[in-house]
Amino acid sequence: MAESVPATNVLAYIPSPPRGVWDIAGFPLRAYALCIILGIIAAIWWGEKRWQERGGQSGMVLDVAMFAVPFGLIGGRLYHVATDWEKYFGPGGNPGDWWKIWQGGLGIWGAVLLGAVGAWIGCRIYRIPLPAFGDAIAPGILLAQAIGRLGNYFNQELYGRETTLPWGLEIYTRFDQKTGLPSPMNGVSTGVVEKIVQPTFLYEMVWNLLGVAVLIYVDRKFKIGHGRLFALYVAIYCFGRFFVELLRDDEATHIAGIRINSFTSAIVFLLAIAYFLFATRGRETAEQVRAGVERPWPWQFAALRAYGAGKPEAVAATVDSGAETEQTDTAKDEPKDEDAEDPGDDAVELTKSDSGDADAKKS
């Protein structure tokens, strides 16, 4: 407890934020949600740049993300609820909170799994290779995970055991200002240090950033492809996550006394390493990653179906119809220039001139 490790004895303790939620005009602005959104934006922006460097079309990463991001959020939440179901459906739990993603709780394993399904759907529709797409976005995803860990910091969650290390994290007592009840994630700090713990969120964030640097180096040095860089990303993350889990003692589902995320990390790590070692096909060419025709927007469902079926004529007709209609309406609205010469008058004058020349030749 905090009494055994007074915060004043060590100046280097990391303070937790006094709050993670701000009420702005009745709207709860949550740091956790902002970190998730910023991570998604960073991953898409960087992935777009990397995709174009490989020869892909501009905007393709954003289009595929329209499928991958919703799937990923749903998968992350489902994994969290499945592995911590007692929080919602056990004694004292509130089943109605299982879908409240803004309160925290996203399992990266479920997010990657269902996010990959969404990306597969998008890549199938736009007819681009999923492995190459995964290689392009892998560093950005790991960067997004590092940004997302800051959200856990604001929520005072995912921390480790109590410690006396000088870089320990101070966990404050927080209370809801309206009800006066304890609220570790949504409340406001009283300034009282409850305990000093291992900052496992920080360990994982630093590990992820180091992993980003490794991915960039390997990609530039060895030019690997066919999904191997994405597999390396998964392996790097799982390796670090395995050891971070050993430092945590917060509530979690255990199997044989071991946290379930430790099992998941080990199994997924082995699968990722196996793919990295045995999927030795070379890097995709620019022609392979570039779609054949102009792609429709994700909300143009008819055009998407035609695109996925390999019917460029139908796609072009659907995509261009809106543009043609707009051009036609614009042409109708343009005022006619009264001073412009009538082409019919020019034709009459030309005919008269030709007739005069012919009469001159006859005479």
JOSULUR-V850002 format. One record per residue. PSI is psi as a letter, one per 30 degrees, with the letter a starting at -180 (NA if undefined). D_FIRST is the distance of its C-alpha to the first C-alpha in whole Angstrom. Layout:
((PSI	D_FIRST) (PSI	D_FIRST))
This chain:
((l	0) (f	4) (e	5) (f	6) (i	7) (k	9) (f	11) (f	14) (f	14) (j	15) (f	18) (g	18) (k	15) (j	16) (k	16) (l	16) (k	19) (f	19) (l	21) (g	23) (k	26) (k	28) (j	31) (j	34) (h	37) (f	36) (k	35) (j	31) (j	31) (k	28) (e	27) (e	26) (e	30) (e	31) (e	30) (e	31) (e	35) (e	34) (e	34) (e	37) (e	39) (e	38) (e	39) (e	42) (e	43) (e	43) (e	44) (e	47) (e	48) (e	48) (e	50) (e	52) (f	52) (f	53) (g	56) (l	55) (k	56) (k	54) (f	52) (e	51) (e	48) (e	47) (e	50) (e	48) (f	44) (f	46) (e	46) (e	43) (e	40) (e	40) (e	40) (e	37) (e	35) (e	36) (e	36) (e	32) (e	31) (e	33) (e	31) (e	28) (e	29) (e	31) (f	28) (h	25) (f	28) (f	26) (f	24) (e	27) (f	29) (a	27) (k	26) (f	25) (l	26) (j	28) (f	31) (f	32) (f	29) (f	30) (f	33) (i	31) (f	30) (f	29) (g	26) (l	25) (i	25) (k	28) (k	29) (e	30) (e	32) (e	34) (e	34) (e	36) (e	38) (f	40) (e	40) (e	42) (e	44) (e	45) (e	46) (e	48) (e	50) (e	50) (e	51) (e	54) (e	55) (f	55) (h	57) (l	55) (k	53) (e	49) (e	49) (e	50) (e	48) (e	45) (e	45) (e	46) (f	42) (e	40) (e	39) (e	38) (e	36) (e	34) (e	34) (e	33) (e	30) (e	29) (e	29) (f	28) (f	24) (e	24) (e	24) (e	21) (e	19) (e	21) (f	20) (h	16) (l	17) (h	17) (l	14) (a	13) (l	11) (k	8) (l	10) (g	11) (k	14) (f	16) (g	16) (l	13) (k	13) (k	11) (k	10) (l	12) (k	12) (k	16) (k	19) (k	22) (f	24) (e	27) (f	26) (g	23) (l	21) (k	17) (i	18) (e	16) (e	19) (f	22) (a	20) (k	20) (k	17) (f	16) (f	15) (k	12) (j	9) (e	7) (l	5) (k	7) (l	9) (k	13) (i	16) (f	18) (e	20) (e	21) (e	22) (e	24) (e	26) (e	27) (e	28) (e	30) (e	31) (e	32) (e	34) (e	36) (e	37) (e	38) (e	40) (e	42) (e	43) (e	44) (e	46) (e	48) (e	49) (f	50) (h	51) (l	49) (a	50) (h	50) (g	47) (e	46) (e	43) (e	42) (e	41) (e	40) (e	37) (e	36) (e	36) (e	34) (e	31) (e	31) (e	30) (e	28) (e	26) (e	26) (e	24) (e	21) (e	21) (f	20) (f	17) (k	16) (g	14) (l	15) (k	17) (l	21) (k	24) (k	24) (j	27) (h	28) (g	24) (k	24) (k	23) (e	26) (f	26) (e	26) (e	30) (e	31) (e	30) (e	32) (e	35) (e	35) (e	35) (e	38) (e	40) (e	40) (e	41) (e	44) (e	45) (e	45) (e	47) (f	49) (i	50) (g	52) (k	54) (l	55) (k	54) (k	55) (l	58) (e	58) (e	61) (e	59) (f	56) (k	58) (l	59) (e	63) (l	63) (k	62) (l	59) (l	58) (l	55) (f	53) (f	54) (i	57) (e	57) (e	61) (e	61) (e	58) (e	60) (e	63) (e	61) (f	59) (f	62) (h	64) (i	66) (e	67) (e	70) (e	68) (e	65) (e	67) (e	69) (e	65) (e	64) (f	67) (e	68) (e	66) (e	67) (e	70) (e	70) (e	68) (e	71) (e	74) (e	73) (e	72) (e	76) (e	77) (f	76) (k	77) (k	80) (k	83) (j	85) (f	88) (f	90) (k	89) (k	92) (k	93) (f	94) (e	96) (e	99) (e	98) (e	99) (e	102) (e	103) (e	103) (e	105) (e	108) (e	107) (e	108) (e	111) (e	113) (e	112) (e	114) (e	117) (e	117) (e	117) (e	120) (NA	122))
